[in-house]
């Protein structure tokens, strides 16, 4: 049996096809129809199992009510939580989400940036791997509603991120309070803004005795520990939580290990035996602000929203201090 059409609903409710179309489209057009007729049309469409032809509607309105989220690494819980909250907020606004993962690969990111506009998306939220404004505008349509998330791109005003300078400041302040003087840094790729900036800011506050750079994954953290443990720094600073988790996987004597400091919260850190300092970003507010910035562009209210930089909190998993054995040994 073929699916019901607008004409079928019109016959069932003794109304016109245009009336049925206005009711099912919603918005101002539907409000012009009497409440009694709207209820009758909606009840009939439900009873008959009507499903709108989204492709036809998109061709007619030139809107798909679909937004793409292109992130750099879906395996990172930070981005997974962000994606879930963004989807919830977009759904509440009547939009569907297409999730794409660049996996830290610039070429894959470029493939998606070229492909997504062909999929008739209405807007894009981007966590860039490595982009300038020019390289981004070279592949995206000129008027594509866009929000850059987590990693600001100079020249693009519609961006939402944590205040990276503030994050580094409160992390370094927490380390200074317990007497840290020397650090080793486990750093993600320098071509990614967040890793590069965090490394720069920490390096200005402490004596850096060594740095290990690689993919922002646990294996890089594991390699960093093997390199750093004989150097005996007061703290190992990791530019994301994946790096920190890799470092901790290699620690065999937690009672004498250095403080591990991480940008991004570490799951169940309060249960871990090593001394930890971490940054908690306001992920719900990041997601909310991101969708707000996109919606004002989609509605035409504001095509150039101001950038947003949110504050974060510093967390520790225990009240450690100068009497911590490793810090005492390395600082004497």
Beta strands, then each sheet from edge to edge (+ up, - down):
strand 1: 66-71
strand 2: 96-101
strand 3: 123-126
strand 4: 145-149
strand 5: 159-162
strand 6: 182-187
strand 7: 207-213
strand 8: 235-238
strand 9: 259-262
strand 10: 276-280
strand 11: 308-310
strand 12: 313-316
sheet 1: 2+ 1+ 3+ 4+ 5+ 11+
sheet 2: 7+ 6+ 8+ 9+ 10+ 12-
end
